């Protein structure tokens, strides 16, 4: 595994239950500001059975970026975490954003 992925995973592991953050915030915290798209790419290649709380990462507007079944899967996981998610897949960042 490359160093970028290791650092991204280390940050994501720190997101507490009931909180979310953005791809850009993850990149910045990992020491790679401006690499939000690359964070998304790394997360898109995770195995389905991963224990990494990938579902706590969304776009900077608090919107789930995934489509179809993946959007529904992320929405369910967030709700199981105690996070309110709108029908369109949006989370209120003012309430749920992680501030390390």
C-alpha positions as CSV (number, residue, x, y, z in Angstrom):
1,X,0.0,0.0,0.0
2,X,1.3,3.4,-0.9
3,X,2.1,6.2,1.7
4,X,-0.8,8.4,0.5
5,X,-3.4,5.7,1.1
6,X,-1.9,4.8,4.5
7,X,-2.1,8.5,5.6
8,X,-5.7,8.8,4.3
9,X,-6.8,5.6,6.1
10,X,-5.1,6.8,9.3
11,X,-7.2,10.1,9.3
12,X,-10.5,8.3,8.4
13,X,-10.0,5.9,11.3
14,X,-10.1,8.9,13.6
15,X,-13.6,10.2,12.5
16,X,-15.8,9.5,15.5
17,X,-19.2,7.8,15.3
18,X,-21.9,10.3,14.6
19,X,-19.6,12.7,12.7
20,X,-18.7,13.2,9.1
21,X,-16.1,15.1,7.1
22,X,-15.2,15.9,3.5
23,X,-12.8,14.5,1.0
24,X,-10.9,17.8,1.1
25,X,-10.6,17.9,4.8
26,X,-9.3,14.3,4.9
27,X,-6.7,15.3,2.2
28,X,-5.6,18.4,4.2
29,X,-5.4,16.5,7.5
30,X,-3.3,13.8,5.9
31,X,-0.9,16.4,4.6
32,X,-2.1,16.5,1.0
33,X,-4.2,19.7,0.6
34,X,-5.9,19.9,-2.7
35,X,-6.1,16.1,-3.2
36,X,-9.8,15.6,-2.5
37,X,-10.4,13.7,-5.7
38,X,-7.6,11.4,-5.0
39,X,-9.1,10.6,-1.6
40,X,-12.3,9.7,-3.4
41,X,-10.4,7.5,-5.8
42,X,-8.7,5.6,-2.9
43,X,-12.0,5.1,-1.1
44,X,-13.7,3.9,-4.3
45,X,-11.2,1.0,-4.4
46,X,-11.9,-0.3,-0.9
47,X,-13.2,-3.9,-0.6
48,X,-16.9,-4.1,0.4
49,X,-16.1,-5.8,3.7
50,X,-13.7,-3.0,4.9
51,X,-13.9,-1.9,8.5
52,X,-12.7,1.6,7.6
53,X,-15.6,4.1,8.3
54,X,-15.5,5.3,4.6
55,X,-19.2,6.2,4.8
56,X,-18.4,9.2,7.2
57,X,-16.7,11.0,4.2
58,X,-18.7,13.1,1.8
59,X,-18.4,16.1,-0.4
60,X,-17.8,19.6,1.0
61,X,-21.5,20.5,0.7
62,X,-22.4,17.6,3.0
63,X,-23.8,15.6,0.1
64,X,-23.2,11.9,-0.5
65,X,-21.3,11.8,-3.8
66,X,-22.2,8.2,-4.6
67,X,-25.0,7.0,-6.9
68,X,-27.5,4.2,-6.9
69,X,-27.0,1.3,-4.5
70,X,-23.8,2.8,-3.2
71,X,-25.7,6.0,-2.2
72,X,-28.3,3.9,-0.3
73,X,-25.6,1.8,1.4
74,X,-23.8,5.0,2.6
75,X,-27.1,6.6,3.7
76,X,-28.0,3.5,5.8
77,X,-24.6,3.3,7.4
78,X,-24.8,7.0,8.3
79,X,-28.2,6.6,9.8
80,X,-27.0,3.6,11.8
81,X,-24.3,6.0,13.1
82,X,-27.0,8.3,14.4
83,X,-26.6,10.9,11.6
84,X,-29.7,12.4,10.0
85,X,-29.6,12.1,6.2
86,X,-32.1,13.8,3.9
87,X,-33.9,11.8,1.2
88,X,-31.4,13.3,-1.3
89,X,-28.4,12.2,0.7
90,X,-27.5,15.4,2.4
91,X,-26.2,15.9,6.0
92,X,-26.2,19.1,8.0
93,X,-22.5,19.9,8.4
94,X,-23.4,22.5,11.0
95,X,-24.5,19.6,13.2
96,X,-22.4,16.6,12.2
97,X,-19.1,17.9,10.8
98,X,-16.0,16.5,12.6
99,X,-13.7,19.2,13.9
100,X,-10.4,17.5,15.0
